[in-house]
């Protein structure tokens, strides 16, 4: 899980974007978000079929995930205003799909694994649709909420790292439920920033929303795997 560093800076300086610019950024964000699913699925498929990460320990996997994710995020922020921004973002989503393959392989080990994955996917889609609608309905500025969500995300991340050593299924399910709640709220927050003209770069906006959806999906899949997996 990534703590979504795109939400660290909640301040904004300068004129708010025009309605036309906001709509353009939002439209490009949705298009790029949809495109980002292609390398994600490709990375996940390669990871599952090759078993590249299947034998990797949880600790090493976490180090690779966090190190790679933060390196990509740094690179995306550096290139977001250039022609390299989109390819770097798509490279990031491929990496994230590859890292997701370890969880997918675990769930596919259940007899109902494919169904659990489809349920998590449908649940993520429903949450995104609901939160996107909510971001349009809510008119008050939610920027201040982002600071509290970020703190909550960091605390959950620390607890998840600790649970690598504790190996508690109950704690994992509890943390996964918190992740769903926190990053569902982040979807509302991040989309509203675009709609209010506080985020004017569609690559940064896509990165934020993608991380939100990735965390919601992986958390839902973890909950379903631990609570509903059937090995019979």
C-alpha positions in Angstrom: 0.0 0.0 0.0 1.3 3.5 -0.8 0.5 6.5 1.4 -0.3 8.6 -1.7 2.3 11.4 -1.4 0.3 13.4 -4.0 -1.8 14.6 -1.1 1.0 15.9 1.1 0.7 19.5 -0.2 -2.8 20.6 0.4 -2.1 24.2 -0.1 -2.7 26.1 -3.4 -1.2 29.3 -4.7 -2.3 31.1 -7.8 -5.5 31.6 -9.8 -8.0 28.8 -9.9 -8.3 27.2 -13.3 -11.2 28.2 -15.6 -14.2 25.9 -16.0 -13.0 24.9 -19.5 -9.5 24.0 -18.2 -10.9 22.0 -15.3 -13.1 20.0 -17.6 -10.2 19.3 -19.9 -8.0 18.1 -17.0 -10.8 15.9 -15.7 -11.4 14.4 -19.1 -7.7 13.7 -19.7 -7.5 12.3 -16.2 -10.3 9.8 -16.9 -8.8 8.8 -20.3 -5.3 8.3 -18.9 -6.7 6.4 -15.9 -8.5 4.0 -18.3 -5.3 3.7 -20.4 -3.3 2.9 -17.3 -5.3 -0.2 -16.7 -3.8 -1.8 -19.8 -0.2 -2.0 -18.5 -1.5 -2.9 -15.0 -3.3 -5.9 -16.4 -0.3 -6.8 -18.5 2.1 -6.6 -15.6 -0.2 -8.7 -13.4 -0.6 -11.3 -16.1 3.1 -11.6 -16.6 3.7 -11.8 -12.8 1.1 -14.5 -12.4 2.1 -16.6 -15.4 5.8 -16.5 -14.7 5.6 -16.7 -11.0 8.4 -14.1 -10.8 7.4 -12.9 -7.3 5.8 -16.0 -6.0 8.9 -17.2 -4.2 9.8 -13.8 -2.9 9.5 -13.3 0.9 7.0 -10.8 2.3 9.7 -8.5 3.7 11.7 -8.4 0.4 8.5 -8.0 -1.6 7.5 -5.0 0.6 11.0 -3.4 0.2 10.8 -3.8 -3.6 7.3 -2.5 -3.8 7.9 0.6 -1.7 11.3 1.4 -3.2 10.1 0.9 -6.8 6.8 2.8 -6.2 8.4 5.9 -4.6 11.1 5.9 -7.3 8.5 5.9 -10.0 6.4 8.6 -8.2 9.5 10.8 -8.0 10.2 10.3 -11.7 6.6 11.0 -12.6 6.7 14.3 -10.7 9.9 15.3 -12.4 8.5 14.5 -15.9 4.8 15.4 -15.6 5.2 18.6 -17.6 7.1 16.9 -20.4 6.5 14.4 -23.2 8.0 11.7 -21.0 5.3 12.0 -18.3 2.8 9.7 -19.8 5.2 6.8 -20.6 6.8 7.1 -17.1 3.3 6.9 -15.6 2.4 3.9 -17.7 5.7 2.2 -16.7 4.7 2.8 -13.1 1.3 1.1 -13.6 3.0 -1.8 -15.2 5.3 -2.1 -12.2 2.2 -1.9 -9.9 0.5 -4.6 -11.8 3.6 -6.8 -11.6 3.7 -6.3 -7.8 0.0 -7.1 -7.5 0.6 -10.5 -9.1 1.8 -11.9 -5.7 -1.6 -11.2 -4.1 -3.4 -12.4 -7.3 -1.5 -15.7 -7.2 -2.4 -16.2 -3.6 -6.1 -15.6 -4.3 -6.1 -17.8 -7.4 -4.9 -20.6 -5.2 -8.5 -20.8 -3.9 -11.1 -22.8 -5.9 -13.2 -19.6 -6.1 -10.2 -17.4 -6.7 -11.3 -16.1 -10.1 -14.7 -15.2 -8.6 -13.1 -13.3 -5.7 -11.0 -11.3 -8.1 -14.1 -10.3 -10.2 -15.9 -9.4 -7.0 -13.1 -7.2 -5.9 -12.9 -5.6 -9.3 -16.7 -4.9 -9.4 -16.5 -3.6 -5.8 -13.7 -1.2 -6.8 -15.7 0.0 -9.8 -18.8 0.6 -7.6 -16.8 2.5 -5.1 -15.2 4.6 -7.8 -18.5 5.5 -9.3 -20.0 6.3 -6.0 -17.0 8.5 -4.9 -16.8 10.2 -8.2 -20.5 11.1 -8.0 -20.0 12.3 -4.4 -17.1 14.5 -5.5 -19.5 16.3 -7.8 -22.3 16.7 -5.2 -20.1 18.0 -2.3 -19.4 21.7 -2.8 -17.3 22.5 0.2 -13.5 22.4 -0.1 -12.2 19.1 1.2 -8.5 20.1 1.1 -8.1 20.0 4.9 -9.5 16.5 5.0 -6.6 15.3 2.8 -4.1 16.0 5.6 -5.9 13.7 8.0 -6.4 11.0 5.4 -2.6 11.1 4.6 -1.8 10.7 8.3 -4.2 7.8 8.5 -2.6 6.2 5.4 0.9 6.5 6.9 -0.3 4.9 10.2 -1.9 2.0 8.3 1.2 1.5 6.2 3.4 1.3 9.4 1.0 -1.2 10.9 1.1 -3.3 7.7 4.9 -3.3 7.8 4.7 -4.4 11.4 2.3 -7.2 10.5 4.8 -8.7 8.1 6.5 -9.9 11.3 3.3 -10.4 13.4 1.6 -12.4 10.7 -1.9 -11.7 12.1 -4.8 -12.5 9.7 -7.2 -10.6 12.0 -5.0 -7.5 11.9 -4.6 -7.8 8.2 -8.3 -7.8 7.6 -8.8 -4.9 10.0 -6.1 -2.8 8.2 -7.6 -3.7 4.8 -11.0 -2.4 5.9 -9.3 0.8 7.0 -7.5 1.0 3.6 -10.8 0.7 1.8 -12.3 3.5 3.8 -9.3 5.9 3.7 -8.6 5.5 0.0 -12.3 5.7 -0.9 -12.3 9.1 0.8 -9.1 10.0 -1.1 -10.9 9.4 -4.4 -13.5 12.0 -3.5 -10.7 14.4 -2.3 -8.5 13.9 -5.4 -11.3 14.2 -7.9 -12.7 17.3 -6.2 -9.3 19.0 -6.4 -9.5 18.6 -10.2 -13.1 19.8 -10.4 -12.3 22.8 -8.3 -9.2 23.7 -10.3 -6.7 23.0 -7.5 -5.0 20.3 -9.5 -4.3 21.4 -13.1 -1.9 18.6 -14.2 -3.7 15.6 -15.5 -0.7 13.3 -15.0 -0.5 14.2 -11.3 -4.3 13.8 -11.0 -4.2 10.4 -12.7 -1.4 9.2 -10.5 -3.3 10.2 -7.3 -6.6 8.5 -8.4 -4.7 5.4 -9.7 -3.0 5.0 -6.3 -6.4 5.3 -4.6 -8.0 2.7 -6.8 -5.0 0.3 -6.6 -5.2 0.4 -2.8 -9.0 -0.1 -2.7 -8.8 -3.0 -5.1 -5.9 -4.8 -3.3 -7.5 -4.2 0.1 -10.8 -5.6 -1.1 -9.1 -8.6 -2.6 -7.2 -9.2 0.6 -10.4 -9.1 2.6 -12.2 -11.5 0.2 -9.2 -13.8 0.1 -8.8 -14.1 3.9 -12.5 -14.1 4.7 -14.0 -15.9 1.7 -11.3 -18.1 0.1 -12.3 -21.7 -0.4 -9.6 -24.3 -0.8 -12.0 -27.2 -1.2 
